[in-house]
Amino acid sequence: MSFKNKVAIVTGAASGIGQAICEKLAEVGVNLVLGDTAEDTLKDLAGRLPGQIETVCSDLSKEEGANRLVGAALARFGTIDILVNNAGGGVIRPFLDHTPETLRETLDRNLWTALWCTRTVLPHMLTKKFGRVIFIGADSVRNGLWQHAGYNAAKGGVHGLTTGLAREFAADDITFNTVAPCIVDTPIVVEMRKQHTIPLLEDAIGVVPKGRPAQTAEVASMVRYLASEEAAFVTGQVISVNGGSTML
C-alpha cells in the first residue's frame, strides 16, 4: 500500500491503540501529527517514531483544541490526507451510578473529540477532493456489554456519524469508516488483568469466542488499511475487530 507523502492526524496518540496506530502508519512512511493531552508521553513517542512528526498537546473535546491541532498540521505539512479519531476512553460503570460529570466526560472524550476534529479537517479535504477519516468505535455498541450504556451512547454517536458523513461526502472521495474493537490489551487493561480483581474484565473477555482480548496492533492494522488508497470503495462501514464477539 502506497502512503508516499501522506499526512495523518492521530488523536489520542500517546498510548494504547493510538500509539499502535502511529507505529503502523509510520512504518509505511506516513508523516504524522500526534494529538493528545499527555504532553510528555506524546513527545516520548514522537522521539521513537521514524519520519516527520509533529506533536500537539490540546483538549480536543473543545473546538479551539481541534483548531489548534489542524492548524499545526497545515502549518507543518501544508496538507492533511488522513484523520484517525482515536481519542476516547470514559467512565465505565452501571448507568444509575453515573453522575452528570461522568456522563459529560464520557461524551466529551469520545463523541465531541470526533465531531470537532472531523468538522475542522473536512473543509481542507474538500478542497483536495480526497480524504480518509477513521473513527475508533466499540463492539460493545453491538453486543450490549455490561455497564457500558453511557459509553455506548457516546460510541454509538460515533457509529452514526460514520454513516451520515459517508453518504454526504462520497462524491468527494472522502471516506468515513469506524473500526470497532472488543476488549483490547492496552497497557491499562494488561495491568488490571494482572490484579484478577475486576469481574467486568473477565466478563468482557468471556463474550469473545477467541478467548482473549485484541492486541493493539491487530486494531491498528485495520486502521492502516482503511487509511490507504486501496480502500477507496470502503465507506460508511463499522468494521469489527472483535474475535467474533459479534458476528454480522
Secondary structure, 3 states (H helix, E strand, C coil): CCCCCCEEEEECCCCHHHHHHHHHHHHCCCEEEEEECCHHHHHHHHHHCCCCEEEEECCCCCHHHHHHHHHHHHHHHCCCCEEEECCCCCCCCCHHHCCHHHHHHHHHHHHHHHHHHHHHHHHHHHHHCCEEEEEECCCHHHHCCCCCHHHHHHHHHHHHHHHHHHHHCHHHCEEEEEEEECCECCHHHHHHHHHCCCHHHHHHHHCCCCCCCECHHHHHHHHHHHCCHHHCCCCCEEEEECCCCCCC
